[in-house]
Amino acid sequence: MNGKIIIFSIFSLIPLTARAAQVTLEAAVEKGLKADNILKEEAARVSGAKAGLSQARLARLGGFKLKGMYTDGTDPVYAFAAAMKQGTFSMASMAAINDPAPARNFTAGIEAGVPLFTGFAVTNAVKMGELGTEAAQSGYERARAGITFKITYQWLTVLLRRRLAELASDSVKAAETELKTARMLKDKGMVPGSDYYGAEAILSTLRGYSLSWDKALELEKEKLAITLGMDAASGVDAAGGLNEAVYAEKTRSELAAAPPGGRRDIKALEKMAAVSRISEAMQENSVLPVVEAFGSWETNSESLSNFRSSRLLGLRLTVPLGDPAYFAKRDAARAEASMASSRLDEARKQASIEVAEALNNYSAAKESLPVARETLEKARQSLELFRPLYRQGRQSVLEVLRAQASVLQAEAAYYETLYKLNLYHARTLLASETLDGAAIKEMSEKLVKTAN
């Protein structure tokens, strides 16, 4: 019994953060993609487009239906026709033609029709279905890349917030140690009260940073859990740390040409523009004749026995004439095609802008990194020089804590630059349609190492 109590006590002392599930970037993306509802919606859109394509193709086979009907009436025309169909018509029927007895008729039959020429409507519908399926698939792939970036952003944000929270906590502990010594010296009259209380104000500021950054970390971890389809209180954490990851250099033109078929959203818009052009052609062809082969087989009987059958075969020609709205419909289809073309052109320009912005942001973060690193090194050197001078009584504790605060600010700026470096790298890959599984795996492997 005592052993169980000891074991329980040991586990109860383990920090909750130590038990939090940690996920690598690669695992987070895999899990997040499975849980994302937008991606599920896009997958359903692809399935719907494929079903629409099958429907368009099957329209070539025409229609086939069974029919059945029971009628009972005294209408002279009906009674005359029913007797003819049943094979019961006689001279007696002629005598009572103006005042027939009630006639019953059971009808069963089969009807079928096959389109021979539809003014290219079926052919164009199939083309539209194929283009729509390709557009939906491209939309799915683009959405997948976008969700991958969203997960990457959230995962990197957890890394940044965790590191900032750790730095703030370390700074508070170091400042508290210095203030503890300063308090004893103040009591002995060796440290001016103004310096001491000024130092305490800096410590309060550092504690404020620590509290704020702890709360920010807690929020970002909850957001990561929700993004991955997990309980917000699960305590999920990002495995790894921000470091100076080195990625292969790529020029703007190389990135723009990297995807074999161009950006997926552009390809989807190209397909939809083609759909609009086909829709325009279908409207122009709506005045063409429609030819259909049809046939029917029918049985009729006065009772549920002695059915008499008949058949009917033929060709049906339909020519739509005199549609007063034809030109308005044609102009509307042309306008829609023009709008689709303009959307495509604008999307191409926007894609070029996104690639340029992403490359510029990544370049800026990369060039800022040496400056942030040097600033941090100088701030740390300054703090290390202040401490012995303070202990020798040649510097104020106020200056030591100012140096401590400067180090925290420099550390925060350094890790924010690392964060931007990795985030803008992912953003560049997204803009150039190269944020795939291999790229995520590379980032995951580079960031799984603990930051220095």
C-alpha positions in Angstrom: 0.0 0.0 0.0 2.8 2.4 0.9 4.5 1.6 -2.4 1.4 2.6 -4.3 1.2 5.9 -2.4 4.8 6.6 -3.2 4.3 5.9 -6.9 1.2 8.1 -7.0 3.1 10.9 -5.2 6.0 10.8 -7.7 3.6 11.0 -10.7 1.6 13.8 -9.1 4.8 15.9 -8.8 5.6 15.6 -12.5 4.7 18.9 -14.2 1.7 18.8 -16.5 3.8 20.3 -19.3 6.1 17.3 -19.1 3.2 15.0 -19.9 1.9 17.1 -22.8 2.0 15.3 -26.1 4.6 16.7 -28.4 4.2 16.5 -32.1 6.7 17.2 -34.9 5.7 19.5 -37.7 5.4 16.5 -40.1 3.1 14.7 -37.7 1.1 17.8 -37.0 0.4 18.4 -40.7 -0.6 14.8 -41.2 -3.0 14.9 -38.3 -4.3 18.4 -39.1 -5.1 17.5 -42.7 -7.2 14.6 -41.6 -9.2 16.7 -39.2 -9.7 19.8 -41.3 -13.3 20.4 -42.4 -12.5 22.7 -45.3 -10.4 19.9 -46.8 -13.3 17.5 -46.3 -15.6 20.0 -48.0 -13.2 20.2 -51.0 -12.9 16.4 -51.1 -16.7 16.2 -51.3 -16.6 18.8 -54.0 -14.3 16.6 -56.0 -16.7 13.6 -55.5 -19.6 15.7 -56.6 -17.8 16.8 -59.8 -16.9 13.2 -60.6 -20.6 12.3 -60.2 -21.6 15.1 -62.4 -19.2 13.9 -65.1 -20.6 10.4 -64.9 -24.1 11.8 -65.2 -23.1 13.8 -68.3 -21.6 10.7 -69.9 -24.6 8.5 -69.1 -26.9 11.0 -70.8 -25.7 9.6 -74.1 -27.6 6.4 -73.4 -30.9 8.2 -73.2 -33.7 7.1 -71.0 -35.6 3.9 -70.2 -38.7 3.7 -68.0 -41.5 1.3 -67.1 -45.1 2.6 -66.9 -48.4 1.2 -65.6 -51.8 2.8 -65.3 -55.4 1.9 -64.4 -58.3 3.9 -65.9 -62.1 3.8 -65.7 -64.3 6.2 -67.6 -67.3 6.8 -69.8 -65.8 9.4 -72.1 -66.7 8.3 -75.7 -63.2 8.9 -77.1 -61.6 7.1 -74.2 -64.0 4.2 -74.3 -63.5 3.9 -78.1 -59.7 4.0 -77.8 -59.6 1.6 -74.9 -61.7 -1.0 -76.8 -59.4 -0.6 -79.8 -56.3 -1.1 -77.7 -57.8 -4.1 -75.9 -58.9 -5.8 -79.1 -62.6 -5.9 -78.0 -64.0 -3.4 -80.4 -67.0 -4.6 -82.4 -70.1 -3.3 -84.2 -71.9 -3.3 -80.9 -69.3 -0.8 -79.7 -70.2 1.4 -82.6 -73.9 1.3 -81.6 -73.1 2.6 -78.1 -70.3 5.0 -79.1 -72.2 8.1 -78.1 -73.3 6.6 -74.7 -70.7 4.0 -73.9 -70.8 1.8 -70.8 -68.0 2.4 -68.2 -64.7 1.2 -69.7 -61.8 -0.1 -67.6 -58.3 -0.5 -68.8 -55.1 -1.8 -67.3 -52.0 -0.5 -69.1 -48.4 -1.7 -68.7 -45.5 -0.8 -70.9 -41.9 0.2 -71.6 -40.6 3.4 -73.1 -37.0 4.2 -74.3 -35.4 7.1 -76.0 -31.8 7.5 -77.3 -30.5 11.0 -78.3 -28.9 10.9 -81.8 -28.1 14.6 -82.1 -28.5 17.2 -79.3 -26.9 20.2 -80.9 -23.7 19.2 -79.2 -25.3 19.7 -75.8 -24.3 16.2 -74.5 -20.8 16.5 -75.9 -20.3 19.9 -74.3 -21.8 18.7 -71.1 -19.2 16.0 -70.9 -16.4 18.5 -71.6 -17.7 20.7 -68.9 -17.9 17.8 -66.5 -14.3 16.8 -67.3 -13.1 20.4 -66.8 -15.2 20.8 -63.6 -13.6 17.6 -62.2 -10.1 18.8 -62.9 -10.9 22.2 -61.4 -12.3 20.6 -58.3 -9.2 18.4 -58.0 -6.9 21.5 -58.4 -9.0 23.3 -55.8 -8.6 20.4 -53.4 -4.8 20.4 -53.9 -4.6 24.1 -53.4 -6.8 23.9 -50.3 -4.5 21.2 -49.0 -1.5 23.4 -49.4 -3.3 26.3 -47.7 -4.2 24.1 -44.7 -0.7 22.8 -44.5 0.6 26.4 -44.2 -2.0 27.2 -41.6 -0.9 24.2 -39.5 2.7 25.1 -40.0 2.0 28.7 -38.9 0.3 27.5 -35.8 3.0 25.0 -35.0 5.8 27.6 -35.4 3.8 30.1 -33.3 3.8 27.6 -30.4 7.6 27.2 -30.8 8.0 30.9 -30.6 5.7 31.5 -27.7 7.2 28.7 -25.7 10.7 30.0 -26.2 9.6 33.6 -25.3 7.9 32.2 -22.1 11.1 30.3 -21.2 13.3 33.4 -21.7 11.0 35.6 -19.7 11.0 33.1 -16.8 14.8 32.8 -16.8 15.0 36.6 -16.8 12.7 36.9 -13.9 14.7 34.4 -11.9 18.0 36.1 -12.6 16.5 39.5 -11.7 15.1 38.1 -8.5 18.5 36.8 -7.6 20.1 40.2 -8.1 17.3 42.0 -6.2 17.7 39.6 -3.3 21.3 40.6 -2.9 20.4 44.2 -3.5 17.8 44.1 -0.7 20.4 43.0 1.8 22.8 45.7 0.7 20.0 48.3 0.8 19.3 47.3 4.4 22.9 48.0 5.2 22.8 51.3 3.4 25.1 50.2 0.6 22.5 50.5 -2.2 20.5 53.7 -2.7 16.8 53.3 -2.3 16.1 55.0 -5.6 18.2 52.5 -7.4 16.6 49.6 -5.6 13.0 50.6 -6.2 13.9 51.4 -9.9 15.3 47.9 -10.1 12.1 46.5 -8.6 10.1 48.4 -11.2 12.1 46.6 -13.9 11.5 43.3 -12.2 7.8 44.0 -12.2 8.0 44.7 -15.9 9.8 41.4 -16.5 7.2 39.6 -14.5 4.5 41.2 -16.7 6.3 39.9 -19.8 6.4 36.4 -18.2 2.8 36.4 -17.3 1.7 37.7 -20.7 3.9 35.3 -22.6 2.8 32.4 -20.5 -0.8 33.2 -21.3 0.0 33.6 -25.0 1.7 30.2 -25.0 -1.3 28.6 -23.4 -3.6 30.1 -26.0 -1.5 29.1 -28.9 -1.2 25.5 -27.7 -5.0 25.4 -27.4 -5.3 26.7 -30.9 -2.8 24.1 -32.1 -4.8 21.3 -30.5 -8.1 22.5 -32.1 -6.4 22.8 -35.5 -5.3 19.2 -35.1 -8.8 18.1 -34.2 -7.9 17.4 -30.6 -9.4 18.6 -27.3 -8.3 22.1 -26.5 -7.3 21.1 -23.0 -5.1 18.2 -24.2 -1.9 20.1 -23.7 -0.5 19.3 -27.1 2.9 20.9 -27.7 5.2 21.4 -30.7 8.3 19.1 -30.6 11.5 20.9 -31.5 12.8 24.4 -31.3 13.6 27.5 -33.4 17.0 27.5 -34.9 18.9 29.0 -37.8 17.7 26.5 -40.3 19.4 26.7 -43.7 17.2 26.2 -46.7 18.2 25.9 -50.4 18.2 29.3 -52.2 15.7 29.7 -55.0 15.2 32.7 -57.3 11.8 34.1 -58.0 11.8 32.7 -61.6 12.7 29.3 -60.3 10.0 29.3 -57.8 7.4 30.5 -60.3 8.4 27.7 -62.6 8.7 25.0 -59.9 5.2 23.4 -60.0 4.9 21.3 -63.2 1.4 22.6 -64.0 1.5 26.0 -62.3 -0.3 27.0 -59.2 -3.3 24.9 -58.4 -5.7 27.8 -57.9 -4.6 29.2 -61.3 -5.2 25.8 -62.9 -8.7 25.7 -61.4 -9.6 29.1 -62.7 -8.3 28.1 -66.1 -10.6 25.2 -66.2 -13.5 27.3 -65.0 -12.8 29.9 -67.7 -12.9 27.0 -70.2 -16.2 25.9 -68.8 -17.6 29.4 -69.3 -16.5 29.4 -72.9 -18.2 26.0 -73.5 -21.4 27.3 -71.8 -21.3 30.2 -74.2 -21.0 27.8 -77.1 -23.9 25.7 -75.8 -26.1 28.8 -75.6 -25.2 29.7 -79.2 -26.0 26.1 -80.3 -29.4 26.1 -78.5 -31.1 26.8 -81.9 -29.8 23.6 -83.4 -32.3 20.7 -83.9 -32.5 17.8 -81.5 -33.0 14.3 -82.9 -34.0 11.4 -80.8 -34.8 7.8 -81.5 -37.6 6.4 -79.4 -39.7 3.3 -79.0 -42.4 1.9 -76.7 -44.1 -1.4 -76.1 -47.5 -1.3 -74.4 -50.1 -3.8 -73.2 -53.8 -3.1 -72.5 -56.5 -5.2 -71.0 -60.0 -4.8 -69.5 -58.9 -7.1 -66.7 -55.6 -8.4 -65.3 -55.6 -11.1 -68.1 -55.7 -11.3 -71.8 -53.3 -8.4 -72.3 -53.0 -7.2 -75.9 -49.6 -5.7 -76.8 -48.6 -3.0 -79.3 -45.4 -1.2 -80.2 -44.4 2.1 -81.6 -40.9 3.1 -83.0 -39.8 6.3 -84.5 -37.6 9.3 -84.8 -38.4 12.6 -83.2 -37.1 16.0 -84.5 -37.4 19.1 -82.4 -36.4 22.5 -83.6 -36.5 25.3 -81.1 -37.8 28.4 -82.9 -39.0 31.8 -81.8 -37.2 32.0 -78.3 -37.4 35.7 -77.6 -34.8 35.4 -74.9 -32.2 33.8 -77.1 -30.0 36.8 -77.7 -30.2 37.9 -74.0 -29.1 34.4 -72.9 -26.3 34.4 -75.4 -25.1 37.8 -74.2 -25.3 36.7 -70.6 -23.2 33.7 -71.4 -20.6 35.8 -73.2 -20.4 38.2 -70.2 -19.9 35.3 -67.8 -17.0 34.0 -70.0 -15.5 37.5 -70.1 -15.7 37.7 -66.3 -14.1 34.3 -65.9 -11.2 35.4 -68.2 -10.7 38.5 -66.2 -10.7 36.6 -62.9 -8.0 34.3 -64.3 -5.8 37.2 -65.4 -6.1 38.9 -62.1 -5.3 35.7 -60.2 -2.2 35.3 -62.3 -1.1 38.8 -61.4 -1.9 38.2 -57.7 0.1 35.0 -57.7 3.1 36.8 -59.0 2.7 39.5 -56.3 2.4 36.8 -53.6 5.6 35.1 -54.8 7.5 38.4 -54.8 6.2 39.4 -51.3 7.1 36.0 -49.8 10.6 36.0 -51.3 11.1 39.6 -50.1 9.9 38.8 -46.6 12.1 35.7 -46.4 15.1 37.7 -47.7 14.5 40.5 -45.2 14.3 38.0 -42.3 17.5 36.2 -43.5 19.4 39.5 -43.7 18.1 40.7 -40.3 19.2 37.5 -38.6 23.0 38.4 -38.3 21.9 41.8 -36.9 19.6 40.2 -34.4 22.3 37.7 -33.4 24.9 40.4 -33.0 22.6 42.6 -30.9 21.9 39.6 -28.6 25.6 38.9 -28.2 26.3 42.5 -27.4 23.5 42.6 -24.9 24.7 39.5 -23.2 28.3 40.8 -23.0 27.0 44.0 -21.5 25.1 42.1 -18.8 28.1 39.9 -18.0 30.3 43.0 -17.6 27.8 44.8 -15.4 27.4 41.9 -12.9 31.0 41.8 -11.5 31.1 45.6 -11.4 27.9 45.6 -9.4 29.3 43.0 -7.0 32.4 45.2 -6.6 30.2 48.2 -5.8 31.1 50.0 -9.0 27.7 49.8 -10.7 24.1 50.1 -9.6 21.7 47.2 -9.4 19.4 49.4 -11.5 21.9 49.2 -14.4 22.2 45.4 -14.0 18.5 44.9 -14.3 18.3 47.3 -17.2 21.0 45.2 -18.9 18.9 42.1 -18.0 15.8 43.6 -19.6 17.9 44.5 -22.7 19.0 40.9 -23.0 15.4 39.7 -22.8 14.4 42.2 -25.6 17.3 41.1 -27.7 16.5 37.5 -27.2 12.9 38.0 -28.1 13.9 39.9 -31.3 16.4 37.2 -32.2 13.8 34.3 -31.9 11.1 36.4 -33.6 13.5 36.7 -36.5 14.1 32.9 -36.5 10.3 32.5 -36.4 9.9 34.8 -39.4 12.7 33.1 -41.3 11.0 29.7 -41.1 7.5 31.1 -41.5 8.4 33.1 -44.6 10.2 30.1 -46.0 6.9 28.2 -45.8 5.0 31.1 -47.2 7.3 31.2 -50.2 6.7 27.6 -50.8 2.9 28.1 -50.6 3.0 31.0 -53.0 5.0 28.9 -55.5 2.9 25.8 -55.0 5.9 23.8 -53.6 4.7 23.3 -50.0 4.4 19.6 -50.3 5.2 16.6 -48.1 8.9 16.7 -48.9 9.2 20.4 -47.9 7.3 19.8 -44.6 9.5 16.8 -43.8 12.6 19.0 -44.4 11.4 21.7 -42.2 10.3 19.2 -39.5 13.8 17.6 -39.5 15.6 20.9 -39.3 13.4 22.3 -36.5 13.2 19.1 -34.4 16.7 20.1 -33.0 16.5 22.2 -29.8 17.3 25.8 -30.4 20.5 27.2 -29.0 
